[in-house]
Amino acid sequence: MSTEVKVPVLGESITEATLGQWLKKPGEPVAVDEPIASLETDKVAVEVPSPVAGIMGAYAVEEGATVNVGAVIGSIDAGTGAAAAPVAASAVAPAVTSTAAPAPAAASENSDLPLSPAVRRLVLELGIDPSKIKGTGKDGRLTKEDVVAAAKGAPAPAAASASTATPAASAPTGARQEERVKMTRLRQTIAKRLKSAQDTAALLTTFNDVDMSAVIEARATYKDLFEKKHGVRLGFMGFFTKAVALAARDVPAVNAQIDGDEIVYHNYLDVSVAVSAPNGLVVPVVRNADAMSFAQIEKAIGDFGAKAKAGALTMEDMSGGTFTISNGGVFGSLMSTPIINPPQSAVLGLHRIEDRAVVRDGQVVVRPMMYLALSYDHRLIDGREAVTFLKIVKEAIEDPTRLLIDL
């Protein structure tokens, strides 16, 4: 007796997803509610739990296929043994359309580690044995970063055997090569949204720079005590989030959005914080950030970063947001013009801190400086408002006391 495994409801207005990875092999025992597959939606990866306990049965679809909500993707057989069930290629539902070529056979076929198509491809390219790598992803799964790190610390791989060599391996030395890889659903959505922002909004960016001396001094003075009391490190994002909340009170248009022929003003600040995930940049939302303490902000951002790395962000984590803070400085960016995250009207870009010569009281001195960039929708936000907002943020960072006395 078998129980069908169907694509669960994925959220409002989401009708389909891509089957990104099978987490259980046919024949393996499965517990009730244990994740057996990972689906990629337009925003996040969603795990499919087993409806019953039993044995993983045949796959009905392959990794990379597009599946609709309610579609059958596999089955769970009754029993507790480990007899392997065949993968029924012919069982693929006619209504399901594959959007990616089947993943190549991996060099990890003798390993029980579940590998995503991207990780499997990277393992082949680098000649790394995945069974010898400790995964840092959810449930110990391997990420691309794990494989790259292992490759850096491993000796040069021996020439691949004829049975595992890729077509590129046999190409003549110096030959020009190309590789076509299907865009993930998340990357496709990011591309559409960013292009939509350019096509719809009247984008403009204003810049300023900020002396980080006061914040760096405050962190150096209180970081150990702060971490001991709150169990989280005191970072820069808490200061900037607080500064944004302060500035948004004086310039509410920056925290507003256009809806048809109306402007929607928010009396709360839900900050979308751009964090890096294996499949691209994602923006989980710190809700009611204006009412949170430094420790609450830092903890929320840290938790989102860990969930993004593990591919565990939920639809609820990603929905909403009234303003975005993007920190390209962690990757070494000196200056950029960030793109707004629709339907939001503004995004604050942070950049790397570097010592620069500046004039203070008629003297040339060296200070740790950071460029700030505010990109905004000029349809809603005037230049004066944008400059004023950024100036308030600058002043609050250079004199954090303003954050305490609401100046």
C-alpha positions in Angstrom: 0.0 0.0 0.0 1.4 3.4 -1.0 0.5 7.0 0.1 0.9 9.7 -2.4 3.1 12.7 -1.7 1.7 15.9 -3.1 3.0 19.5 -3.4 1.6 21.4 -0.4 0.0 24.8 -0.5 2.9 27.2 -0.9 1.3 30.5 0.1 -1.0 33.1 -1.3 -0.9 33.5 -5.1 1.8 30.8 -5.5 0.6 28.0 -7.7 3.8 26.3 -8.8 7.4 25.5 -7.8 10.5 23.8 -8.9 11.5 20.5 -7.4 15.0 21.5 -6.3 16.2 18.4 -4.5 15.1 14.9 -3.3 16.2 14.5 0.4 15.3 10.8 0.6 16.3 8.0 -1.7 13.9 5.2 -2.8 14.0 2.4 -0.2 15.1 4.6 2.7 12.9 4.6 5.9 10.9 7.8 6.4 9.3 9.2 9.6 6.1 11.1 9.6 6.6 14.8 8.9 10.3 14.1 7.9 11.4 16.3 5.0 11.7 14.2 1.8 12.1 16.9 -0.9 12.9 20.6 -1.3 10.8 22.9 -3.5 12.0 26.2 -4.8 9.3 28.9 -5.0 9.7 32.5 -6.3 10.9 33.6 -2.9 12.2 30.7 -0.7 12.9 27.0 -0.5 10.1 24.9 1.0 10.5 21.4 2.4 7.9 18.8 1.7 7.2 16.6 4.7 6.2 13.0 4.5 2.5 12.5 5.3 3.1 9.1 6.9 5.9 6.9 8.2 7.1 4.2 5.9 9.6 3.6 3.1 10.4 6.2 0.4 8.8 4.9 -2.8 9.3 5.9 -6.4 9.8 9.4 -7.6 7.1 10.8 -9.8 9.2 13.8 -11.0 12.8 14.5 -11.4 14.9 17.3 -9.8 14.5 20.5 -11.8 10.9 19.8 -12.8 8.1 22.4 -12.4 5.3 21.1 -10.3 1.9 22.6 -9.5 0.3 22.8 -6.1 -1.5 19.5 -5.4 0.5 17.5 -8.0 1.8 14.1 -7.0 5.6 14.0 -6.8 6.2 10.6 -5.2 4.9 8.0 -2.8 5.6 6.5 0.6 5.3 2.7 0.8 4.1 0.8 3.8 6.8 -1.0 5.9 10.0 -0.4 7.8 12.6 -2.2 5.6 15.1 -0.6 3.3 14.4 -2.5 0.1 15.2 -0.1 -2.8 12.2 1.0 -4.8 12.9 1.8 -8.5 12.7 5.4 -9.7 9.9 5.4 -12.2 10.9 7.7 -15.0 7.7 6.9 -16.8 5.7 7.9 -13.7 6.3 11.6 -14.4 2.9 13.2 -14.6 2.1 14.5 -18.1 1.0 17.9 -16.7 4.5 18.4 -15.2 6.9 20.2 -17.5 10.6 19.8 -16.9 12.5 23.1 -16.9 16.0 21.8 -16.4 18.1 19.0 -17.9 18.6 16.0 -15.7 21.5 16.4 -13.3 24.7 14.6 -14.4 25.7 11.5 -12.6 27.8 12.6 -9.6 31.1 11.3 -8.4 29.3 10.8 -5.1 27.1 7.8 -6.1 28.8 5.7 -3.4 27.8 8.4 -0.8 24.5 8.8 1.0 24.8 12.5 1.2 21.9 14.3 -0.6 23.3 16.8 -3.1 21.5 19.6 -4.9 22.1 19.8 -8.7 24.4 22.9 -8.2 26.5 21.1 -5.5 26.6 17.9 -7.6 27.9 19.8 -10.6 30.5 21.6 -8.5 31.7 18.3 -6.9 32.3 17.0 -10.4 34.1 20.1 -11.6 36.5 20.2 -8.6 37.0 16.4 -8.2 36.1 16.5 -4.6 34.7 13.5 -2.6 31.5 14.8 -0.9 31.5 12.0 1.7 34.7 13.6 3.2 33.2 17.1 3.5 31.3 18.2 6.6 28.1 20.0 5.5 27.1 23.2 7.1 23.6 23.4 5.5 20.3 22.3 7.1 20.6 18.8 8.6 24.2 18.7 7.6 23.7 19.0 3.9 26.5 20.2 1.7 26.4 23.7 0.3 28.5 25.2 -2.6 30.5 27.1 0.0 31.4 23.8 1.7 32.7 22.3 -1.5 34.7 25.4 -2.5 36.3 25.5 1.0 37.2 21.8 0.8 38.7 22.3 -2.7 40.9 25.1 -1.4 42.3 22.9 1.3 42.7 19.8 -0.9 45.5 18.7 -3.2 45.0 19.0 -6.9 42.6 16.3 -8.0 43.9 13.4 -10.2 42.8 13.2 -13.7 39.2 12.0 -13.9 38.5 8.5 -15.1 36.8 7.9 -18.4 33.6 7.0 -16.5 33.4 10.3 -14.6 35.0 12.7 -17.0 32.9 15.7 -18.1 32.9 16.8 -21.7 34.9 19.9 -20.7 37.7 17.6 -19.3 38.4 16.2 -22.8 38.4 19.6 -24.6 41.7 20.7 -26.1 44.0 22.9 -24.0 43.0 26.5 -24.5 39.7 25.6 -26.1 36.9 28.2 -25.6 34.1 26.6 -23.6 30.6 27.5 -22.6 28.2 26.1 -20.0 24.4 26.7 -19.9 22.8 26.4 -16.5 19.0 26.9 -16.0 18.3 29.9 -13.8 16.7 29.0 -10.5 13.2 30.1 -9.9 14.5 32.5 -7.2 17.0 34.0 -9.6 14.3 34.4 -12.3 12.1 36.2 -9.7 14.9 38.5 -8.6 15.6 39.4 -12.2 12.0 40.2 -13.0 11.5 42.3 -9.8 14.6 44.4 -10.3 13.8 45.0 -13.9 10.3 45.9 -13.0 11.7 48.4 -10.5 13.7 50.1 -13.2 10.8 50.2 -15.6 8.2 51.5 -13.1 10.0 53.7 -10.6 11.8 57.0 -11.3 15.0 55.9 -9.6 17.5 58.3 -8.3 20.4 57.9 -5.8 21.9 60.5 -3.4 25.2 60.0 -1.6 26.8 61.1 1.6 29.7 59.9 3.7 29.7 59.2 7.4 32.5 59.2 10.0 32.2 55.8 11.8 34.6 56.8 14.7 31.9 57.1 17.3 30.1 53.8 16.5 33.5 52.0 16.3 34.4 53.4 19.7 31.1 52.4 21.2 31.3 48.9 19.9 34.9 48.5 21.2 33.8 49.8 24.6 30.7 47.8 25.1 30.9 44.7 22.8 32.0 42.2 25.4 29.5 43.4 28.0 26.8 43.5 25.4 27.4 40.0 24.2 27.7 38.7 27.8 24.3 40.2 28.7 22.3 39.6 25.4 24.1 36.6 23.9 24.6 38.3 20.6 27.3 40.5 19.1 26.9 44.2 18.8 27.1 45.0 15.1 26.7 48.0 12.9 23.2 47.1 11.7 21.6 47.9 15.0 22.9 51.5 14.8 21.8 52.0 11.2 18.4 50.5 11.8 17.9 52.8 14.7 19.1 55.8 12.7 16.7 54.9 9.8 13.8 54.7 12.3 14.8 58.1 13.6 15.1 59.7 10.1 11.8 58.1 8.9 9.9 60.0 11.6 11.0 63.3 10.1 10.8 62.1 6.5 7.8 59.6 6.4 7.8 59.5 2.6 10.9 57.3 2.6 9.0 54.7 4.6 5.9 54.9 2.3 4.8 53.4 -0.9 2.6 54.2 -4.0 -0.5 52.2 -4.5 -2.3 53.2 -7.6 -3.0 56.9 -7.3 -2.6 56.8 -3.5 0.3 57.1 -1.1 0.4 54.6 1.8 2.2 56.0 4.8 3.3 53.5 7.5 3.4 54.3 11.2 5.8 51.3 11.7 9.1 50.4 10.2 9.5 46.9 8.8 13.1 46.7 7.5 14.0 44.3 4.7 17.6 43.3 5.4 19.5 42.0 2.4 21.4 38.8 3.3 23.3 36.3 1.1 21.8 32.9 0.4 23.2 30.0 -1.7 20.9 30.9 -4.6 21.2 34.7 -4.4 20.4 37.7 -2.4 17.2 37.5 -0.3 15.5 40.1 1.9 13.9 38.8 5.1 12.0 41.3 7.1 12.7 42.6 10.6 9.2 43.7 11.7 8.5 46.7 14.0 12.2 47.5 13.9 11.5 51.0 15.2 10.3 49.5 18.5 13.1 47.0 18.9 16.2 47.3 21.1 19.7 47.0 19.7 20.0 43.4 20.9 16.6 42.4 19.4 17.6 43.8 16.0 21.0 42.1 16.0 19.5 38.8 17.1 16.8 39.0 14.4 19.3 39.7 11.7 21.7 37.0 12.9 18.9 34.4 12.9 17.8 35.4 9.4 21.4 35.0 8.2 21.7 31.5 9.6 18.3 30.5 8.1 19.3 31.9 4.7 22.5 29.9 4.6 20.6 26.8 5.5 17.9 27.5 3.0 15.3 27.6 5.8 13.7 31.0 5.3 9.9 30.9 5.1 7.3 32.8 3.1 6.4 34.7 6.2 10.0 35.7 6.8 10.2 37.3 3.3 6.8 39.0 3.0 6.1 42.7 3.6 8.8 45.2 4.4 8.6 49.0 4.1 12.3 49.9 3.8 15.4 48.0 2.8 19.0 48.2 4.2 21.6 46.5 2.0 25.2 46.2 3.2 27.5 45.7 0.2 30.4 46.6 2.5 30.7 43.1 3.8 31.8 42.1 0.3 34.2 45.0 -0.1 32.0 47.5 -2.0 33.2 51.1 -1.9 30.1 52.6 -3.5 27.0 51.5 -5.3 23.6 52.6 -6.4 21.2 50.0 -4.9 17.8 49.2 -6.6 14.6 49.6 -4.5 12.7 46.5 -3.6 9.1 47.1 -4.9 6.7 48.2 -3.7 9.0 50.0 -1.3 10.2 53.5 -2.2 13.7 53.6 -0.9 16.8 51.5 0.0 19.8 52.5 2.0 23.1 51.1 0.8 26.0 50.6 3.3 29.6 50.2 2.1 33.0 49.3 3.4 34.8 51.3 6.0 38.2 52.7 5.1 40.6 55.2 6.6 40.5 58.5 4.6 41.9 61.9 5.0 39.2 64.5 6.0 39.3 68.0 7.4 38.2 68.5 11.0 38.5 72.0 12.6 40.9 73.1 9.9 43.1 70.1 10.3 43.6 67.2 8.0 43.0 64.0 10.0 42.5 60.3 9.2 39.0 58.9 10.0 37.2 55.6 9.3 34.8 56.7 6.7 31.9 55.0 4.9 29.9 56.1 1.9 26.1 55.9 2.2 23.8 55.7 -0.8 20.0 56.2 -0.7 18.2 55.1 -3.8 14.6 56.3 -4.0 11.5 56.6 -6.1 11.5 60.2 -7.3 7.7 59.9 -8.0 7.1 59.9 -4.3 10.3 61.3 -2.6 11.6 64.7 -3.5 15.3 65.4 -3.6 15.1 67.6 -0.6 13.5 64.8 1.4 16.0 62.2 0.3 19.0 64.5 1.2 17.4 65.4 4.6 16.8 61.7 5.4 20.4 60.7 4.6 21.7 63.7 6.6 19.8 62.6 9.7 21.1 59.1 9.4 24.7 60.5 9.0 24.3 62.7 12.1 22.9 59.9 14.2 25.7 57.6 13.3 28.4 60.2 14.0 26.7 61.1 17.3 24.9 58.0 18.6 23.6 59.9 21.6 21.0 61.3 19.2 19.5 57.8 19.0 18.9 57.9 22.7 17.4 61.3 23.0 15.4 61.2 19.8 17.2 63.9 17.8 
